[in-house]
């Protein structure tokens, strides 16, 4: 369990550091991401991006565990 949590933490740090480059690829503004912008207020919920990242990480962890 501790190896999994350490790996998850490292993955989150890497994704956080790589986020500026990932947004240039279009990740973070996919169709299905919810964006509400009003005067003095903005709300962003990356639904489609979260699903895509989850599917990719699931595939990666499944391949590693195999």
C-alpha positions in Angstrom: 0.0 0.0 0.0 2.8 2.4 0.8 4.5 1.8 -2.6 1.2 2.7 -4.3 0.8 5.9 -2.4 4.3 7.0 -3.1 3.9 6.2 -6.8 0.6 8.1 -6.8 2.2 11.1 -5.2 5.1 11.1 -7.7 2.6 10.9 -10.6 0.6 13.8 -9.2 3.8 15.9 -8.8 4.9 15.1 -12.4 1.5 15.9 -13.8 1.3 19.2 -11.8 4.7 20.2 -13.1 3.9 19.2 -16.7 0.5 20.9 -16.7 1.6 24.1 -18.5 2.8 21.9 -21.4 -0.2 19.7 -21.3 -2.5 22.6 -21.7 -0.7 23.6 -24.9 -1.6 20.2 -26.3 -5.3 20.9 -25.7 -5.5 18.9 -22.5 -7.6 20.9 -20.1 -10.0 22.4 -22.7 -11.6 19.3 -24.1 -15.2 19.2 -25.2 -17.0 18.1 -22.1 -15.0 20.2 -19.7 -17.4 22.6 -17.9 -16.4 26.3 -18.0 -18.6 29.0 -16.6 -17.3 32.6 -16.8 -19.2 35.5 -15.5 -18.2 39.0 -14.4 -15.9 38.6 -11.4 -16.4 34.8 -11.3 -15.1 31.8 -13.2 -15.7 28.1 -12.6 -13.8 25.4 -14.3 -14.5 21.6 -13.9 -12.4 19.4 -16.2 -14.7 16.5 -16.5 -13.6 15.1 -19.9 -9.9 15.8 -19.0 -10.3 13.9 -15.7 -11.9 10.9 -17.5 -9.1 10.8 -20.1 -6.4 11.0 -17.5 -8.1 8.3 -15.4 -8.3 6.0 -18.4 -4.7 6.5 -19.3 -3.5 6.0 -15.7 -5.7 2.9 -15.4 -4.1 1.4 -18.5 -0.6 2.3 -17.3 -1.1 0.7 -13.9 -2.7 -2.3 -15.4 0.2 -2.8 -17.8 2.7 -2.4 -14.9 0.9 -4.8 -12.7 0.7 -7.5 -15.3 
